[in-house]
Amino acid sequence: MNAAVPDIEISEELIRRFDTLGPRYTSYPTADRFRANFSAQNTIRYLEQRAGRSHNPPLSVYVHLPFCESLCYFCACNKIITNDHGKVAEYLHYLDREMTMVAGHLGTERETIQLHFGGGTPTFLSADELGQLMRMLRSHFNFTADAELGIEIDPRTVSPDTLAMLAGLGFNRTSFGVQDFDPAVQEAVNRIQPREMVETAIVASRRAGFESINADLIYGLPKQTLSSFDRTLDQLIELVPDRIALYNYAHLPNRFKGQRLIRAADLPSAEDRLQIFLMSMRRLLDAGYRYIGLDHFAKPDDELNVARENGTLHRNFQGYTTRAECDLVAFGMSAISKVGDSYSQSSHSVTGYYKHLEEGRLPTEKGCQLSRDDVLRRTVIMEIMCGGPLRFPAINQRYEIDFIRYFDAELARLIPYQEAGLIEITVEGIFVSPKGRLFVRGVGLVFDKYLRQPTTSSYSKLI
Ligand code: SF4
């Protein structure tokens, strides 16, 4: 089967040839390359370097809220499964400590243009707790009037009143975990949420005034078939979310314990996954969505698509964004910050996170100080991941290099991509074709110097 629409045409043969294992590049170097010798002192040094400068990029803030009431078997997030809502108060207490320390080093004047609550399940928190957290954030950060405030929502945990309350707190973007509407699939992954529940939540979000509504789907789940996923797409398209993310399920039971509860025999075959992917792509494009890159689709007038068309799309830990280069300060267990030429990641476990803060230290567990070559490669990879174009003169001027010489070996490795019509390489730069947008990860990883070294991480394929 081909996914053929005016915008983009992808064949099975192309996918078989160019679908590679690789990172998703929400950062470069990727988190598996962070080092344990990057300490809280390093984090502080980068925060304070920013505090002393007059021209700084704006801030993006991320808060990791790890609690969930039940385990979805496919989940690969860092979460805590509990029914004890009393745990939230303690977590908020330490979040406040961490924010106070970070704001103390960074200063509170910088404009904050983006906030994202991820998890876990952010709506595990009660209305009062979410209100408390927003007051905490507003006391430490200076949000602009047009800041993007986004929250991930598990439809099972919200009512129309919760959504109105979230809009009242200033949230203007929601992202719903839909995954699959088929009852057999939902049972096989332990996540029961009938279509009516999702519909109620999406309609209530719109009524509450949310500007952008995203829905996540996952293909490759147990019990999924081509026709069952076709029905899921019918139902989701009817609800007209502004954006749709179509993730593939990576079955890594050795790494994620919960996935051992999924019977391997129930998983669709590699061939079925490919057909489900191609059918989904065709259906979403036929329904009027535009392909942004990797797993993301958006309506034509959605700002993500407008930015893609203008060449102003960016990528950070929150995925694709229209917001230009920001420093990202992230709070909570395992959260990753990016400040200047550094990344730092907090303790993976909640006990480690609390312990550091209790002892009066930032909870940095590992991180990375980028070299000049890392910064250059990060720019190249991120531009490619956003569909380019990657213009050599601009890179040459910014980094004082001769791109064609510096990346001589990498450009040679890109010849098969050029021959297949996925990219065009000229003396001016690298231009990604519409069908090439599906394979940007493969193009980007050619520039990843760290892939020449061994890693303990297992990367997934596109399909
Ligand atoms: S998928 Fe979301 S709700 Fe389910 S266990 Fe993972 S973080 Fe929690």
Boltz pocket constraint, residues with backbone or C-beta under 6 A from the ligand:
constraints:
  - pocket:
      binder: B
      contacts: [[A, 66], [A, 67], [A, 68], [A, 70], [A, 71], [A, 72], [A, 75], [A, 76], [A, 77], [A, 79], [A, 119], [A, 120], [A, 121], [A, 154], [A, 177]]
      max_distance: 6.0
